[in-house]
């Protein structure tokens, strides 16, 4: 799940992934976040039971964007994936720099 909606002046979003695998099984895996067009938006190999995956917001226009999160082996083979809809919102007036 995404931890919240994001505003255009924020550098990145975070997807929280709950992983029910033993820690030893996570050692050679990573989670990658891809845009609908296949553009890499972020990844992490530091996997835990509740992993936060950074998602770069630069280049995404305000609106809804499908993001595919894939649990991958070191060779790139996807073991499982899910789709989330990231909502990027314009900044709230009067809150810039807050």
C-alpha positions as CSV (number, residue, x, y, z in Angstrom):
1,X,0.0,0.0,0.0
2,X,1.0,3.6,-0.4
3,X,1.4,5.4,2.9
4,X,-0.6,8.5,1.6
5,X,-1.3,10.8,-1.3
6,X,1.7,12.9,-2.4
7,X,2.0,16.5,-3.4
8,X,4.0,17.8,-6.3
9,X,6.8,19.3,-4.2
10,X,7.7,16.0,-2.5
11,X,10.7,14.2,-4.0
12,X,9.4,10.6,-3.4
13,X,6.5,8.4,-2.3
14,X,6.8,5.2,-0.3
15,X,5.1,1.9,-0.9
16,X,4.9,-0.3,2.2
17,X,5.2,-4.0,1.3
18,X,4.3,-6.7,3.8
19,X,6.4,-9.8,3.2
20,X,5.6,-13.1,4.9
21,X,8.9,-14.8,4.1
22,X,11.6,-15.8,6.5
23,X,14.5,-13.3,6.7
24,X,16.9,-15.8,5.1
25,X,14.6,-16.0,2.1
26,X,14.7,-12.3,1.5
27,X,18.5,-12.0,1.3
28,X,18.8,-12.3,-2.5
29,X,15.6,-10.5,-3.4
30,X,14.6,-7.0,-4.2
31,X,11.4,-5.0,-4.9
32,X,11.3,-2.7,-7.9
33,X,8.7,-0.1,-8.7
34,X,7.9,0.5,-12.3
35,X,5.6,3.0,-14.1
36,X,3.0,1.7,-16.5
37,X,5.4,2.4,-19.4
38,X,8.1,0.3,-17.7
39,X,10.1,3.3,-16.4
40,X,12.0,2.4,-13.2
41,X,10.7,4.6,-10.3
42,X,12.6,3.0,-7.4
43,X,13.8,-0.2,-5.8
44,X,15.2,-1.6,-2.6
45,X,17.1,-4.7,-1.7
46,X,16.9,-4.1,2.1
47,X,13.9,-6.3,2.6
48,X,12.2,-6.9,5.9
49,X,8.7,-8.0,7.0
50,X,7.5,-4.4,6.3
51,X,9.6,-2.9,3.6
52,X,9.3,0.7,2.5
53,X,10.0,1.1,-1.3
54,X,11.0,4.6,-2.4
55,X,9.2,5.8,-5.6
56,X,10.6,8.9,-7.4
57,X,7.9,11.5,-8.1
58,X,10.0,13.7,-10.4
59,X,8.5,13.6,-13.9
60,X,5.1,12.4,-12.8
61,X,2.3,14.9,-13.5
62,X,-0.5,15.5,-11.0
63,X,-3.1,12.8,-11.2
64,X,-3.4,9.0,-10.8
65,X,-0.5,6.8,-11.9
66,X,-0.4,3.0,-11.9
67,X,2.7,1.6,-10.3
68,X,3.7,-2.0,-10.5
69,X,5.7,-3.4,-7.5
70,X,7.6,-6.6,-8.3
71,X,9.4,-9.0,-5.9
72,X,12.4,-10.1,-7.9
73,X,15.3,-12.5,-7.7
74,X,18.9,-11.2,-8.4
75,X,18.5,-12.3,-12.1
76,X,15.4,-10.2,-12.6
77,X,12.9,-13.0,-12.5
78,X,9.6,-11.7,-10.9
79,X,8.3,-13.9,-8.2
80,X,5.1,-11.9,-7.6
81,X,3.8,-8.4,-8.2
82,X,1.0,-6.1,-7.4
83,X,-0.3,-2.8,-8.9
84,X,-1.0,0.3,-6.9
85,X,-2.5,3.6,-8.0
86,X,-0.3,6.5,-6.9
87,X,-2.1,9.8,-6.6
88,X,0.0,12.9,-7.1
89,X,-1.7,16.1,-6.1
90,X,-0.8,19.8,-6.7
91,X,0.7,21.5,-3.7
92,X,-1.8,23.0,-1.2
93,X,-1.8,26.8,-1.3
94,X,-0.1,28.4,1.7
95,X,1.8,25.2,2.7
96,X,4.9,25.7,0.5
97,X,8.1,25.3,2.6
98,X,6.1,24.1,5.7
